[in-house]
Amino acid sequence: METINVLIVDDHAVIRDGLRRYLEALGAYRVVGDACDGLDALNKVIHCRPDVVIMDMSMPRLDGIEATRRIVENGVPTRVIILSMHMSPDQVVRAMDVGASGCVHKSSVTTEIAPAIRTALAGGSYLSPKLDM
């Protein structure tokens, strides 16, 4: 199995660190970087060239939806999965409309992030069953 390169974007260091440890423990993932907000994520995507970006929805300076839109518009060949604790149906639709490959509820990230990544890399879309859709 080929290693999947991941960039983690969240304004909370504890989330970034925990997700890094979890993904690396699974063995198929290499975290190539992390970012604390959407603007930092744009720069890191260009330099790290991840296969997948795991992007928090709500962050300072630039939120996850706008950062995703900019990544997709710039033609960067990466998939973006949005994470959130509170995501309305309108936000889910907006995230998918700008090019996100999936939306995962933070409370189920350990059970859903690997399937979401696999689905995204296969060209599909993943929506967490915990999202109020």
URCORVEN-V673314 format. One record per residue. N is the residue number from 1. RES is the residue in one letter. PSI is psi in degrees with one decimal (* if undefined). D_CENTER is the distance of its C-alpha to the mean C-alpha in Angstrom with 1 decimal. Layout:
[[N & RES & PSI & D_CENTER] [N & RES & PSI & D_CENTER]]
//
This chain:
[[1 & M & 134.2 & 21.1] [2 & E & 142.8 & 19.3] [3 & T & 136.4 & 16.9] [4 & I & 123.8 & 13.2] [5 & N & 129.1 & 11.9] [6 & V & 139.0 & 8.6] [7 & L & 129.9 & 7.7] [8 & I & 127.3 & 6.6] [9 & V & 115.0 & 7.0] [10 & D & 144.3 & 9.1] [11 & D & -3.3 & 12.7] [12 & H & 118.1 & 14.1] [13 & A & -36.5 & 15.1] [14 & V & -35.8 & 15.8] [15 & I & -47.4 & 12.3] [16 & R & -47.8 & 11.2] [17 & D & -43.9 & 14.4] [18 & G & -42.1 & 14.3] [19 & L & -39.4 & 11.0] [20 & R & -50.4 & 12.3] [21 & R & -42.4 & 15.6] [22 & Y & -51.0 & 14.5] [23 & L & -43.8 & 12.6] [24 & E & -32.0 & 15.6] [25 & A & -26.9 & 18.0] [26 & L & -24.3 & 17.0] [27 & G & -24.4 & 18.3] [28 & A & -1.3 & 16.4] [29 & Y & 143.1 & 13.6] [30 & R & 119.8 & 14.1] [31 & V & 112.9 & 12.0] [32 & V & -5.2 & 13.3] [33 & G & 172.0 & 12.4] [34 & D & 162.4 & 10.8] [35 & A & 151.9 & 11.2] [36 & C & -5.8 & 12.6] [37 & D & 174.6 & 12.1] [38 & G & -36.7 & 11.1] [39 & L & -43.8 & 14.3] [40 & D & -38.0 & 13.8] [41 & A & -41.3 & 10.5] [42 & L & -44.3 & 12.5] [43 & N & -42.3 & 15.1] [44 & K & -36.0 & 13.1] [45 & V & -42.7 & 11.5] [46 & I & -42.2 & 15.2] [47 & H & -34.3 & 16.6] [48 & C & -23.5 & 14.4] [49 & R & 55.8 & 13.7] [50 & P & 155.4 & 10.7] [51 & D & -35.6 & 10.5] [52 & V & 139.9 & 6.7] [53 & V & 126.9 & 4.2] [54 & I & 111.9 & 1.8] [55 & M & 122.5 & 3.4] [56 & D & 147.3 & 6.6] [57 & M & -49.6 & 8.8] [58 & S & 113.1 & 12.0] [59 & M & 158.4 & 12.8] [60 & P & 164.1 & 16.0] [61 & R & -48.5 & 17.1] [62 & L & 120.4 & 14.3] [63 & D & 170.8 & 12.0] [64 & G & -34.3 & 8.5] [65 & I & -46.5 & 10.4] [66 & E & -39.4 & 12.8] [67 & A & -41.2 & 10.6] [68 & T & -44.9 & 8.9] [69 & R & -44.7 & 12.6] [70 & R & -38.6 & 13.9] [71 & I & -48.2 & 11.7] [72 & V & -44.0 & 12.9] [73 & E & -31.8 & 16.3] [74 & N & -1.6 & 16.8] [75 & G & 21.3 & 16.5] [76 & V & 126.7 & 14.1] [77 & P & 73.2 & 13.8] [78 & T & 157.4 & 10.1] [79 & R & 146.2 & 7.8] [80 & V & 130.3 & 4.6] [81 & I & 123.8 & 3.3] [82 & I & 136.7 & 4.5] [83 & L & 142.4 & 6.2] [84 & S & 150.7 & 9.9] [85 & M & -30.9 & 13.3] [86 & H & 102.2 & 15.1] [87 & M & 117.9 & 14.1] [88 & S & 160.3 & 17.1] [89 & P & -37.6 & 17.6] [90 & D & -39.4 & 18.0] [91 & Q & -38.6 & 14.6] [92 & V & -46.4 & 13.1] [93 & V & -44.9 & 15.5] [94 & R & -44.1 & 14.7] [95 & A & -45.2 & 10.9] [96 & M & -35.8 & 12.1] [97 & D & -33.4 & 15.0] [98 & V & -5.6 & 13.3] [99 & G & 5.1 & 11.5] [100 & A & 147.0 & 8.2] [101 & S & -7.3 & 8.6] [102 & G & 164.8 & 7.9] [103 & C & 126.7 & 8.0] [104 & V & 133.9 & 8.6] [105 & H & 131.9 & 11.2] [106 & K & -30.2 & 11.0] [107 & S & -16.6 & 14.5] [108 & S & 23.1 & 13.8] [109 & V & -37.0 & 10.8] [110 & T & -26.3 & 13.3] [111 & T & -19.8 & 14.7] [112 & E & -17.7 & 12.0] [113 & I & -40.9 & 9.0] [114 & A & -47.7 & 11.4] [115 & P & -35.6 & 12.7] [116 & A & -42.1 & 9.5] [117 & I & -47.2 & 8.8] [118 & R & -42.7 & 12.5] [119 & T & -45.2 & 12.7] [120 & A & -44.9 & 10.2] [121 & L & -23.5 & 12.2] [122 & A & -0.5 & 15.3] [123 & G & 6.0 & 14.8] [124 & G & -175.7 & 14.4] [125 & S & 138.9 & 12.5] [126 & Y & 127.3 & 11.4] [127 & L & 123.5 & 12.3] [128 & S & 132.7 & 12.9] [129 & P & -19.9 & 16.6] [130 & K & -9.8 & 16.5] [131 & L & 140.9 & 15.5] [132 & D & 85.6 & 18.7] [133 & M & * & 19.1]]
//
